[in-house]
Amino acid sequence: MSRRRNARKKVFRAPRYALRARVVAAVMLAAFGVLAARAVYLQALSAGEWQAYGRKHHQREVTVTAARGVLSDRNGVAFAVSTPVDSVWAVPGELAQAPRSWPALCKQLGISRQTLRRALEAHRGRRFMYLKRHLPPTEAAPIRALGVRGVHLLREYRRYYPAGAAAAHAVGLTDVDMRGIEGMELALEETLRGEDGEKVMLLDLRRNPVDELVLKGVRDGGDIRLSLDSRLQRIAYRELAEAAHRHRAAGGSAVVVDAQSGEVLALTNVPAFNPNNRKGLTSRRLRNRAVTDVFEPGSAIKPFTIAAALESGAASVGDRVQTSPGWLRIGGRPVRDARDFGELTLGGVVAKSSNVGIAKITQKLPPRALQDLFTALGFGEPPASGLPGESAGVLPRGVALRPIERASLSYGYGLSVTALQLARAYTAIANDGIMAPLTVVRRPGDASGRPGQRVFTVATARAVRAMMEQATAADGTAAQARIAHYRVAAKTGTVKKFMDGAYADGRYTAILAGLAPASRPRLVMVAVLDDPRGDKYYGGETAAPVFQKVMARALRMLNIPPDGVSAAARGRT
């Protein structure tokens, strides 16, 4: 009986176990089905969404900023360099979830918690916001040490200008993102900027970087040597600033050019600005007056009028001009001299700056002779130096001028020029009739550069130089431009300012344009003071001393040999 019962139990137990096995198998199959479906959903149907989520939380694409190229002077002395700095940035959502760390962070950043809160609200939903730009590494290190959630450091660069205000207008400056916005920084932007790189940072669960993958290599910007001499820049700026202060001038410019190569050795203005400290920066200080501000050149144009007369055959070197009684009428309008100079040679007309003499010479010229020569000298068109913002000035062309208009043009009224244009024109006198093309980038090799443009003959250029040299004699208008042991050729200009539709009494532009050594000129310089308001306002009293001090230092600095006797000896002869 017991055997039958055991057998019966076995018979009835088998189906029960089979059912359980089938249930378990079904459950497992269902679970595997759910897992498989989930896997298909995750791996196929929503793969892109989850990959994006992973990249968002465990990857960060970073732009690697290219180092901007160095701008240096002709001797390799740095004008503009990029120094490494750190910028503090944050993931707004993460930082918003760590309010307990705000007090310490705000203290290091120098901002209030309210300011931080407003910034986070303004950047809600974004993945990036700057907290502070361009901190020195020593100031950024304590912020890194705080370990605030969502706060990171980014290595960037900041531009530094060793020459400060002295070269500010020529060199220019960049904005906070290292893009050139003024001067040669703007003109040479494409070469200096380089090309940024890109990389992906891999982050752990705490969003700390653990690895990186370079997507695009960085290409640093190229270095460029300018034609400027940093030593001469500082000298020119200092002397110009002192003269502007002494004579209470509204501003001024000084330009020094290598007469043979056309390289600009110095270009400076006042008022200036410090590119390393941009607080209170105004457009008035940013303006590069030497290339943007135009003025009537006045008597500084007379050497070119004499050159036109010699070239056309209307006058000869030995001619004499009667200027008595010190005035004359042309077309019913008076032309006056400072006093009655009597009979003058052509050199005397230049030395005494006689308006009457130059007007009489102009009456003998062909009608368009002055306009044609002034056009050949580049007046009325930008000087193409490479500096941004060059003004073309004004030159009447394509119209027949009345006799009084031709007379006014001959002594520098009725046209307008910039200091840089005037300096370029004077290279034709210095360079035996060939006007050198200007450049602010140093020319390689022998620095001869592109061939210049012949404007007048060698004989005319040398004759005009000799006449300009007479202006620096003891009784000449440019006597204060003389330099000991060097022969100097120079011409002054004192021009009434045209304001509110009329020439204003007591408001002047003072000019001195000159070259040295006169026997074989190497340097050309133009100094301009805008609206000197002191007791002295003539170009020979205000601008000539600037020329003398700067040119004297430049000649010795560049080891240009003397070609004359001392200034004292010249004054006695």
Helices and strands as residue ranges (DSSP letters): H 2-40, I 41-45, H 47-58, E 59-64, E 71-72, E 78-90, H 92-96, G 99-101, H 102-109, H 113-122, E 129-135, H 137-146, E 151-160, G 164-167, H 168-171, E 173-174, E 180-182, H 183-187, H 189-193, E 197-203, E 209-216, E 224-225, H 230-246, E 251-258, E 264-270, H 283-286, H 289-292, G 298-301, H 302-312, E 320-322, E 327-330, E 333-336, E 343-345, H 346-352, H 355-363, H 369-376, H 403-410, H 419-430, E 434-435, E 453-454, H 458-470, G 479-481, E 489-499, E 502-516, E 523-530, H 539-557, H 567-572
